[in-house]
Amino acid sequence: MNRRRQTADGRRQTATCAGGNESVCLPTAYRFLPSSARGFTLIELVITVAVLAILTLGVIPLVQVSAKRQKEQQLREELREMREAIDQFHREALAGAQYQANQGTTGTTGTTGGVDPNSGLPSGRSGGTNPGTAPGTGVNPLADPRVRVFITDQTIFTADNVDRYPPDLDTLVKGVDVLPITAGGLGRRGNLNYTATEAATQDQAMPKTKVYLRSIPLDPMTGQRDWIFRSCYDEPGSSSTDGVNIFDVHSKSDSIPLDGKGKYSDW
């Protein structure tokens, strides 16, 4: 009885498959999958991996060059910032030294009224050798339009640092005491550009601390806040410094720039 039922069921299944979809009647291992459900062949996978590898090898150098170019730009900006701070400190230090020299001249000649910032001479004094010029330059630092204040504390300079460059970068970060050029009897009195009240406050001016650098910049090439310093008394191209002052600053990196000219330490 059971055998006859199995034979009859098999005949019905064969008849159904003959008139319908044959793939449904096949065993699971022999059924055809639709094209949307098929995977990649081995050759397709190999070609895909090869294309991705070629694209990666082409993109990586471009990314590296772009990153290096950004570091070079950052290095130029850091060097420019420090050098401008050094030069401004130098100008205002010379102005402070000249102010003290003019004050000494005023005291010895008995004149009063401060110093004329345009000529560097004590008020009411003219003719003869001009004491208002920086030694060896013939230029009056008090008349420099870039100088709006002068450094009052001249004790930060050693006897060897007569050119008044900053002794170190920390001095630029910590700041120094300064006074405005118009303070301390430097020309407000009798100047029509100022009121009597403004002129009266000049004698009460107190030194303020001026900071030239917010912080010591990070060398993008070395990742350290460590730089090569040059004194104004060092020989050109010297590998060491006498440490008297900071006249110039360079990177410590000996790597070659993108343009292939020299080293970063030569910038």
C-alpha positions as CSV (number, residue, x, y, z in Angstrom):
1,M,0.0,0.0,0.0
2,N,2.7,2.5,1.0
3,R,4.8,1.6,-2.0
4,R,1.9,2.2,-4.3
5,R,1.3,5.7,-2.7
6,Q,5.0,6.7,-3.2
7,T,5.0,5.6,-6.8
8,A,1.8,7.7,-7.4
9,D,3.3,10.7,-5.7
10,G,6.4,10.5,-7.8
11,R,4.4,10.4,-11.0
12,R,2.4,13.5,-9.9
13,Q,5.6,15.4,-9.2
14,T,7.1,14.5,-12.5
15,A,3.9,15.6,-14.3
16,T,3.9,18.9,-12.4
17,C,7.6,19.6,-13.2
18,A,7.0,18.8,-16.9
19,G,4.4,21.6,-17.1
20,G,6.0,24.1,-14.7
21,N,9.4,25.5,-13.7
22,E,12.0,22.7,-13.8
23,S,14.3,24.5,-11.4
24,V,11.8,24.2,-8.6
25,C,11.7,20.4,-9.0
26,L,15.4,19.9,-9.0
27,P,17.2,19.0,-5.8
28,T,18.7,22.0,-3.9
29,A,22.3,21.3,-5.0
30,Y,21.2,21.4,-8.7
31,R,18.9,24.4,-8.7
32,F,19.9,27.5,-10.7
33,L,20.2,30.7,-8.7
34,P,18.9,34.0,-10.1
35,S,21.6,36.3,-11.5
36,S,21.0,38.9,-8.7
37,A,21.9,36.3,-6.1
38,R,25.2,35.2,-7.6
39,G,28.6,36.3,-6.1
40,F,31.9,37.5,-7.7
41,T,34.0,35.0,-9.6
42,L,37.7,34.6,-8.6
43,I,38.8,36.6,-11.7
44,E,36.5,39.5,-10.9
45,L,37.8,39.6,-7.3
46,V,41.4,39.6,-8.5
47,I,40.8,42.4,-11.0
48,T,39.0,44.5,-8.3
49,V,41.8,44.1,-5.8
50,A,44.4,45.0,-8.5
51,V,42.5,48.2,-9.4
52,L,42.2,49.3,-5.8
53,A,45.9,48.6,-5.2
54,I,46.8,50.8,-8.2
55,L,44.6,53.6,-7.0
56,T,46.0,53.4,-3.5
57,L,49.6,53.5,-4.8
58,G,48.7,56.7,-6.7
59,V,46.9,58.5,-4.0
60,I,49.3,57.9,-1.1
61,P,52.2,60.0,-2.6
62,L,49.8,62.8,-3.4
63,V,48.6,62.8,0.2
64,Q,52.2,62.8,1.5
65,V,53.2,65.7,-0.7
66,S,50.2,67.7,0.4
67,A,50.9,67.1,4.0
68,K,54.5,68.1,3.6
69,R,53.6,71.2,1.7
70,Q,51.3,72.2,4.6
71,K,54.1,71.7,7.1
72,E,56.4,73.9,5.0
73,Q,53.8,76.6,4.9
74,Q,53.4,76.4,8.7
75,L,57.2,76.5,9.1
76,R,57.4,79.7,7.1
77,E,54.7,81.3,9.2
78,E,56.4,80.3,12.5
79,L,59.7,81.6,11.4
80,R,58.2,84.9,10.2
81,E,56.3,85.3,13.4
82,M,59.4,84.8,15.6
83,R,61.6,87.0,13.4
84,E,59.1,89.9,13.4
85,A,58.9,89.6,17.2
86,I,62.7,89.7,17.5
87,D,62.9,92.8,15.2
88,Q,60.2,94.7,17.0
89,F,61.8,93.9,20.4
90,H,65.1,95.2,19.0
91,R,63.6,98.5,17.8
92,E,61.8,99.1,21.1
93,A,64.9,98.2,23.1
94,L,66.9,100.7,21.1
95,A,64.2,103.3,21.7
96,G,64.5,102.6,25.4
97,A,68.2,103.0,25.4
98,Q,68.0,106.2,23.5
99,Y,65.3,107.5,25.8
100,Q,67.6,106.9,28.8
101,A,70.5,108.6,27.0
102,N,68.3,111.6,26.2
103,Q,67.2,111.8,29.8
104,G,70.8,111.8,30.9
105,T,71.5,114.6,28.4
106,T,68.6,116.6,29.7
107,G,69.8,116.2,33.2
108,T,73.3,117.4,32.4
109,T,72.2,120.4,30.4
110,G,69.5,121.5,32.8
111,T,66.7,121.6,30.3
112,T,63.3,120.3,31.0
113,G,60.3,119.1,29.1
114,G,61.4,115.7,27.9
115,V,62.4,114.7,24.4
116,D,61.1,115.7,21.0
117,P,60.3,112.3,19.3
118,N,60.8,113.7,15.8
119,S,64.4,114.8,16.4
120,G,65.4,112.9,19.4
121,L,66.7,116.0,21.0
122,P,65.7,117.3,24.5
123,S,63.0,119.9,24.3
124,G,64.5,123.4,23.7
125,R,67.8,122.1,22.5
126,S,69.1,122.3,18.9
127,G,72.3,122.4,17.0
128,G,75.5,120.6,17.5
129,T,75.8,116.8,17.5
130,N,72.5,115.1,17.6
131,P,72.3,112.9,20.7
132,G,69.0,111.4,19.6
133,T,70.5,109.0,17.1
134,A,71.4,105.4,17.8
135,P,75.1,104.8,18.0
136,G,76.6,103.8,14.7
137,T,73.3,104.1,12.8
138,G,72.5,107.8,12.4
139,V,68.9,106.9,12.9
140,N,66.7,108.1,15.8
141,P,64.7,105.0,17.0
142,L,62.2,107.3,18.8
143,A,61.2,108.7,15.4
144,D,60.5,105.2,13.9
145,P,56.8,105.0,13.1
146,R,56.9,101.3,13.9
147,V,57.9,102.1,17.5
148,R,55.0,103.1,19.7
149,V,56.6,102.1,23.0
150,F,60.0,101.8,24.5
151,I,61.5,99.2,26.8
152,T,62.2,100.7,30.2
153,D,64.1,97.8,31.8
154,Q,67.5,97.9,30.3
155,T,68.9,95.5,33.0
156,I,67.9,92.5,31.0
157,F,70.7,93.1,28.6
158,T,74.2,92.0,29.4
159,A,77.3,94.1,28.8
160,D,78.0,92.0,25.7
161,N,74.5,92.6,24.2
162,V,75.0,96.2,23.3
163,D,72.8,95.8,20.2
164,R,69.8,95.1,22.4
165,Y,68.5,92.0,20.7
166,P,66.4,89.7,23.0
167,P,68.5,87.4,25.2
168,D,66.2,84.4,24.6
169,L,62.7,83.5,23.4
170,D,61.4,83.2,26.9
171,T,61.9,87.0,27.3
172,L,59.6,87.5,24.3
173,V,57.0,85.2,25.9
174,K,57.1,86.5,29.4
175,G,57.2,90.1,28.2
176,V,59.1,93.3,29.4
177,D,58.1,96.6,30.9
178,V,57.4,99.3,28.4
179,L,56.1,102.9,28.3
180,P,54.4,104.6,25.3
181,I,56.6,107.1,23.4
182,T,54.3,109.9,24.4
183,A,54.7,109.2,28.1
184,G,57.3,110.5,30.5
185,G,57.6,114.0,29.0
186,L,58.1,112.9,25.4
187,G,56.1,115.6,23.8
188,R,52.4,115.7,24.8
189,R,52.8,119.0,26.6
190,G,52.4,121.8,24.1
191,N,51.2,119.4,21.4
192,L,47.8,120.6,20.0
193,N,46.9,117.0,19.2
194,Y,46.3,116.4,22.9
195,T,44.1,118.0,25.5
196,A,45.4,119.4,28.7
197,T,43.9,116.4,30.6
198,E,45.7,114.0,28.3
199,A,49.0,115.9,28.7
200,A,48.6,115.9,32.5
201,T,48.3,112.2,32.6
202,Q,51.7,111.6,30.9
203,D,53.6,112.0,34.1
204,Q,51.5,109.4,35.9
205,A,52.1,106.7,33.3
206,M,53.2,103.4,34.7
207,P,55.1,100.8,32.9
208,K,53.1,97.9,31.4
209,T,54.2,94.5,30.4
210,K,54.3,93.9,26.7
211,V,54.4,90.3,25.3
212,Y,55.9,89.8,21.9
213,L,55.1,86.1,21.5
214,R,52.1,84.2,22.9
215,S,54.2,81.0,23.1
216,I,57.3,79.5,21.7
217,P,56.0,78.0,18.4
218,L,56.3,74.3,17.6
219,D,58.6,73.3,14.8
220,P,56.3,71.4,12.4
221,M,59.3,69.5,10.9
222,T,60.6,68.1,14.2
223,G,57.5,68.3,16.4
224,Q,59.6,70.0,19.1
225,R,59.7,73.5,20.5
226,D,63.4,73.5,19.9
227,W,65.1,75.8,17.4
228,I,68.6,76.8,16.2
229,F,69.5,80.3,17.3
230,R,72.0,82.8,15.9
231,S,73.5,85.7,17.6
232,C,74.2,89.0,15.8
233,Y,77.9,88.3,16.6
234,D,78.0,84.8,15.1
235,E,79.9,84.1,11.9
236,P,77.6,83.4,8.9
237,G,76.9,79.7,8.6
238,S,78.2,79.0,12.1
239,S,77.0,75.7,13.5
240,S,77.0,77.1,17.1
241,T,76.1,80.4,18.8
242,D,77.8,82.4,21.5
243,G,74.5,82.8,23.3
244,V,74.8,86.6,23.7
245,N,71.4,87.3,22.1
246,I,68.9,86.0,19.5
247,F,69.4,87.6,16.2
248,D,67.9,84.9,14.0
249,V,66.2,81.5,14.3
250,H,66.1,78.4,12.2
251,S,64.6,74.9,12.1
252,K,66.6,72.0,13.4
253,S,65.4,69.7,10.6
254,D,68.0,68.6,8.0
255,S,65.3,67.2,5.6
256,I,65.2,68.4,2.0
257,P,62.3,70.7,1.0
258,L,59.9,69.8,-1.8
259,D,61.8,72.2,-4.2
260,G,65.0,70.3,-3.5
261,K,67.0,73.4,-2.5
262,G,69.1,73.2,0.6
263,K,67.6,72.1,3.9
264,Y,64.9,73.3,6.2
265,S,67.6,74.4,8.6
266,D,68.8,76.9,6.0
267,W,65.4,78.7,5.8
